[in-house]
Every structure is written in C-alpha cells, then in structure tokens.
Amino acid sequence: MSSLRNAVQRRNHKERAQPQERQKWGLLEKNKDYKLRAADHKVKKRKIKALQNKADERNEDEFYFAMVNSQSQGGIRGATRGTDNSGGGGKVLKGDVVKLMKTQDAGYLRTMLQQTKRERERVEKDVVAGEVGVSVNVAASGKRRTFGEDGEEVAQIVALRNEALSDDDEDSNDDKEGEAPNRVQAKRRKRLEGLQNRERELATALQEVEQQQARMNGSIGGTNKKGVKFKVRQRAK
C-alpha cells in the first residue's frame, strides 16, 4: 500500500510568499536561512572564544620585530619595508650617498669579474691542452736534487728500478693511469662551466649597476620601476 500511496501524484510544495503588508521589513527569513545564519554565528563565536583564550594566555614579555615592522592596509596585514636605498631602516638616503654606494658596488663587481675572467682563461687553457693530449706540468719548484758517485741523479736511478716491475703490475697500473686523466679532465670541464656562468652573472650585474648610475646622473633615458619614461637631462645653455 505504501508504494501505491507514493505513486500518487502529489501537489508540489511551495514556500510561503512574502506578505504584502511586511515587505517594508525586508525579506522574510525561512527556516533554511535561519539554520545557515545560526551555524555561521556559532562558528564565529568559537573563533572569538579561541582568540580570547590566546590573548589571556599570551606572554606579556614576548616580542617580535613584526609587531613594529608591520601594518594593516585594507584589512590585510603585512610587513612594512623601508623606502628604496634606505637599508630597510625607513630613512631616505641622500642622492650623493646612494651614488657613492653604487660606485663601490660597481668597483667590487668589476674586480670580481676580472678575477673570474683570468681564472676562467687559465682553466680553459688546461682543458684545451688536456683534450689535444698535451700534458700540463707545474713549473719546477726548486727542490733539492741528489746525485750519486758516478754523477747520475738518484731520482733517475729510482725511476729505472721501478720500471723493472712485473707485467701484471704494469697492466693494472696502465688501467688506473688511463682512468685518472679522464677524471681530472671532467673536473676541469665542470670547473670551467661554473666559471663561465659566474662570469656571465657578474657581467650582467655590473651592467645593471652602471645603468643605474647613468640614470641617476641623467646621462641616459629610460623607464623607471613605475613605468614612467624619462629623458636625458639637458644642460642649461
């Protein structure tokens, strides 16, 4: 019988409309609207209670620099930063001081670039010499040389004695000696690649600092960080 009763067409349920006489009081709140509003109210009450407990249990001696270095803008709290070229202290430096700082930065970058370039050229020569099969030897270091009674150097005698080793030992040594130059050459290539990248980065940084100096002196035009274009400063005639 229940299935037959459910099969009968029923009238669609319609919510009660807004009465004409109470339209001036706004929309009539339904039960589903009340449930949503009540649930939201309870969530907010729990949040407020948790914040109150946190405030009651806080340590009065606790201090963070973010307490004084942050501010709220439009309800969003964020850290405040000092103005440009102020070192983060919130004070604006004079133009002459900033120019001096830029000059020192450019001098340091130029020195490091020259050192990196010289080292890169030296490593590059070693890599090329290793690829063509030329042994790169370090200059003689003025060590003491010992000679025997017959005038022959003792180091040469020791070298000739070492050549009289067995064939098995020679084969194993040849294999090890063949692997050693490959490892050395791989290290040189890796070192050369790192120096090339560092030289490229230093050159880019130096170029940027020099452009900043030129813009501050008014010798070139360009666009600032806010997108405003400016022209070269003309000298008064």
C-alpha positions as MATLAB code, in Angstrom:
seq = 'MSSLRNAVQRRNHKERAQPQERQKWGLLEKNKDYKLRAADHKVKKRKIKALQNKADERNEDEFYFAMVNSQSQGGIRGATRGTDNSGGGGKVLKGDVVKLMKTQDAGYLRTMLQQTKRERERVEKDVVAGEVGVSVNVAASGKRRTFGEDGEEVAQIVALRNEALSDDDEDSNDDKEGEAPNRVQAKRRKRLEGLQNRERELATALQEVEQQQARMNGSIGGTNKKGVKFKVRQRAK';
ca = [
       0.000    0.000    0.000;
       2.863    2.362    0.733;
       4.240    2.001   -2.777;
       0.805    2.716   -4.213;
       0.466    5.761   -1.974;
       3.841    7.097   -3.076;
       2.966    6.623   -6.721;
       0.071    9.049   -6.481;
       0.817   12.491   -7.904;
       1.211   14.962   -5.062;
       0.950   18.686   -5.053;
       4.286   20.476   -5.234;
       5.273   22.202   -2.027;
       5.523   25.960   -2.317;
       7.118   28.173    0.278;
       5.090   30.907    1.818;
       5.445   34.102   -0.171;
       6.418   37.439    1.230;
       3.270   39.049    2.713;
       2.387   42.360    1.157;
       1.987   44.114    4.487;
       5.514   43.276    5.735;
       7.572   43.978    2.629;
       8.780   47.168    4.286;
      10.613   44.999    6.862;
      12.699   43.226    4.230;
      12.820   39.612    3.106;
      11.003   37.054    5.200;
      13.540   34.665    6.718;
      12.770   30.998    6.110;
      13.881   28.139    8.326;
      16.731   27.156    5.969;
      18.005   30.728    6.077;
      17.909   30.701    9.857;
      19.864   27.445   10.019;
      22.650   28.880    7.862;
      22.777   32.077    9.872;
      22.812   30.202   13.175;
      25.621   27.883   12.036;
      27.719   30.842   10.903;
      27.080   32.610   14.195;
      28.262   29.582   16.184;
      31.453   29.315   14.117;
      32.231   32.968   14.751;
      31.586   32.555   18.477;
      34.056   29.655   18.628;
      36.697   31.700   16.783;
      36.232   34.662   19.118;
      36.491   32.409   22.165;
      39.708   30.830   20.848;
      41.215   34.269   20.225;
      40.226   35.402   23.716;
      41.907   32.361   25.262;
      45.032   33.019   23.196;
      45.098   36.637   24.352;
      44.637   35.619   28.003;
      47.446   33.046   27.872;
      49.970   35.150   25.949;
      53.312   36.081   27.454;
      53.480   39.808   28.128;
      57.275   39.804   27.672;
      57.055   38.159   24.250;
      58.272   40.372   21.428;
      58.666   40.008   17.676;
      60.043   42.620   15.305;
      56.951   42.016   13.157;
      54.950   43.760   15.879;
      56.551   47.082   14.992;
      57.528   46.404   11.373;
      54.057   45.555   10.078;
      50.913   47.490    9.335;
      47.419   46.820    8.040;
      46.212   48.067    4.668;
      42.636   47.336    3.654;
      42.313   44.717    6.372;
      45.387   42.829    5.139;
      48.352   42.859    7.476;
      51.827   42.781    6.002;
      55.406   43.730    6.783;
      56.451   47.260    6.004;
      59.664   47.788    4.094;
      61.886   50.810    4.088;
      61.988   53.058    1.083;
      64.392   52.297   -1.746;
      68.100   52.581   -0.923;
      67.345   53.102    2.758;
      68.815   49.881    4.062;
      65.451   48.804    5.474;
      65.537   51.443    8.191;
      62.747   53.552    6.761;
      65.050   56.536    6.195;
      65.728   58.010    2.772;
      69.409   58.405    1.962;
      70.766   61.379    0.084;
      71.499   61.138   -3.607;
      75.253   61.600   -3.134;
      75.383   58.743   -0.635;
      73.463   56.464   -2.973;
      75.795   57.341   -5.855;
      78.812   56.506   -3.689;
      77.270   53.154   -2.770;
      76.611   52.399   -6.434;
      80.220   53.310   -7.280;
      81.563   50.947   -4.622;
      79.276   48.180   -5.853;
      80.466   48.702   -9.424;
      84.122   48.627   -8.333;
      83.636   45.389   -6.418;
      81.796   43.745   -9.304;
      84.459   44.899  -11.774;
      87.250   43.443   -9.612;
      85.470   40.115   -9.163;
      84.730   39.975  -12.889;
      88.410   40.428  -13.758;
      89.479   37.734  -11.293;
      86.877   35.313  -12.605;
      87.868   36.045  -16.196;
      91.560   35.351  -15.520;
      90.746   32.120  -13.717;
      88.380   31.063  -16.494;
      91.083   31.648  -19.127;
      93.583   29.591  -17.144;
      91.178   26.668  -16.686;
      90.160   26.914  -20.343;
      93.805   26.533  -21.407;
      94.147   23.455  -19.199;
      91.011   21.913  -20.704;
      92.174   22.545  -24.275;
      95.651   21.195  -23.521;
      94.154   18.053  -21.982;
      91.907   17.456  -24.995;
      94.776   17.654  -27.513;
      96.930   15.345  -25.383;
      99.494   17.867  -24.124;
     100.478   17.324  -20.509;
     100.200   20.438  -18.386;
     103.032   20.401  -15.882;
     103.573   22.714  -12.969;
     106.763   24.769  -13.044;
     109.762   23.311  -11.256;
     109.663   24.172   -7.585;
     113.421   24.403   -6.874;
     113.605   21.204   -4.824;
     116.938   19.662   -3.810;
     118.365   17.175   -6.324;
     120.693   14.366   -5.148;
     123.424   12.809   -7.337;
     125.389    9.548   -6.905;
     129.137    8.968   -7.079;
     129.009    8.451  -10.865;
     127.250   11.792  -11.377;
     123.866   10.265  -12.206;
     120.825   11.651  -10.440;
     119.426    9.389   -7.729;
     115.847   10.091   -8.835;
     116.623    8.681  -12.290;
     118.088    5.522  -10.750;
     114.938    5.027   -8.679;
     112.807    5.550  -11.797;
     114.772    2.907  -13.724;
     114.402    0.480  -10.831;
     110.642    0.989  -10.752;
     110.417    0.157  -14.446;
     111.569   -3.393  -13.672;
     108.218   -4.384  -12.150;
     106.251   -7.418  -13.292;
     103.989   -7.321  -16.372;
     100.826   -7.843  -14.307;
     101.545   -4.837  -12.163;
     102.231   -2.753  -15.254;
      98.902   -3.710  -16.824;
      96.947   -2.798  -13.687;
      98.803    0.483  -13.374;
      98.117    1.315  -17.023;
      94.387    0.879  -16.446;
      94.439    3.148  -13.411;
      96.572    5.730  -15.179;
      94.134    5.739  -18.084;
      91.186    6.484  -15.799;
      92.906    9.243  -13.807;
      93.295   11.744  -16.697;
      89.621   11.310  -17.597;
      88.543   12.206  -14.067;
      90.848   15.205  -13.989;
      89.574   16.386  -17.367;
      85.945   16.020  -16.236;
      86.656   18.114  -13.134;
      88.298   20.772  -15.285;
      85.278   20.948  -17.608;
      82.898   21.246  -14.660;
      85.058   23.974  -13.143;
      85.170   25.793  -16.480;
      81.385   25.675  -16.817;
      80.926   27.116  -13.321;
      83.381   29.937  -14.020;
      81.640   30.774  -17.298;
      78.270   31.020  -15.537;
      79.754   33.178  -12.768;
      81.425   35.473  -15.292;
      78.134   35.875  -17.154;
      76.236   36.701  -13.942;
      78.853   39.220  -12.795;
      78.838   40.928  -16.197;
      75.037   41.229  -16.080;
      75.108   42.644  -12.533;
      77.846   45.133  -13.449;
      75.890   46.296  -16.481;
      72.779   46.836  -14.355;
      74.691   48.866  -11.745;
      76.308   51.003  -14.449;
      72.892   51.675  -15.983;
      71.564   52.715  -12.573;
      74.481   55.118  -12.173;
      73.848   56.578  -15.624;
      70.145   57.049  -14.880;
      70.943   58.765  -11.583;
      73.389   61.093  -13.331;
      70.832   61.801  -16.062;
      73.177   60.715  -18.856;
      70.707   58.205  -20.347;
      66.948   57.972  -20.644;
      64.720   55.059  -19.807;
      61.738   53.891  -17.790;
      61.596   53.737  -14.009;
      60.076   50.927  -11.959;
      56.637   52.585  -12.084;
      56.640   52.618  -15.883;
      57.213   56.365  -16.217;
      59.520   57.315  -19.089;
      62.159   59.996  -18.592;
      64.528   61.711  -20.991;
      68.199   62.612  -20.810;
      68.804   65.602  -18.578;
      69.784   68.554  -20.756;
      72.360   71.052  -19.556;
      71.210   74.648  -19.319;
      72.624   76.835  -22.089;
];
